[in-house]
């Protein structure tokens, strides 16, 4: 009986160590546009950049997670932005909605999703996708 309990404990410990190793972050540098993932993924709004700027702000302040779409199309959900570890709904992140950024941080991959803890904004190029002339201001027009 004692042997079975020890064996069960060893097996349990082995299973717990593997997920912990998979959760280790990877230090990355990502370039892309700050987005509202809800609208970007569902395509409920057609615009990005300047067309979607105000809506992205409203969503971020309202609690919708903020993301970054990289130049290669990969989407990262931002879990932490610079020094504010308590919430992504912080003024610094709201100010850069729809901006093109170069960021450094820790990337966590889990269940097919990318989560990014941004430690530093290396470059903020502002809004570079000026497209509201083509698609209007989303969601309520001009």
Protein Blocks (a to p, Z undefined) as FASTA:
>chain_A
ZZmmmmmmmmmmmmmmmmmmmmpccddddddddddfklmmnomafbgcjllmmmmmmmmm
nopacddddfkopacddfbgcjllkbccbfklmmmgoiacddddddddeehiacdddfbd
fbdgbjfbdcklmnopafkbZZ
